[in-house]
Amino acid sequence: MLYILTRREIEFIEDWLKVQQGEMSLEEFFEKWGSKKDSTKVLEDFEKVKAGEMTLEDFRRKWRRKGDWKCYVRVMRHRLDKKRKKNLRKILNEIKEEIRLLEEFFLLRTLALKTISI
């Protein structure tokens, strides 16, 4: 059985919908979903560099590993897009097959009950 979305992906989508409906601010969304490392975010550290509180070399050392600098929002969007493009058709076909099996099963049950009651 394929699963379409993880709990974290569902939470991400629900939060984005809250932003669109005005229930959550864009700042709250990015605060929750922005990239983090050692309990700080890349934007916070970048602002420290601009303010002179952190050297550029310290910033590079902290965020140099591949992908660490990426915004988690971008990563989540990419994962969701990949699932949509790759898996959606396959999942839809599996769901249709399961519905067909259920319908066939309950049709047989209904026919069996009618036969017994006659």
Secondary structure, 3 states (H helix, E strand, C coil): CCCCCCHHHHHHHHHHHHHHCCCCCHHHHHHHHCCEECCEEHHHHHHHHHHCCCCHHHHHHHHCCCCCCCCHHHHHHHHHHHHHHHHHHHHHHHHHHHHHHHHHHHHHHHHHHHHHHC
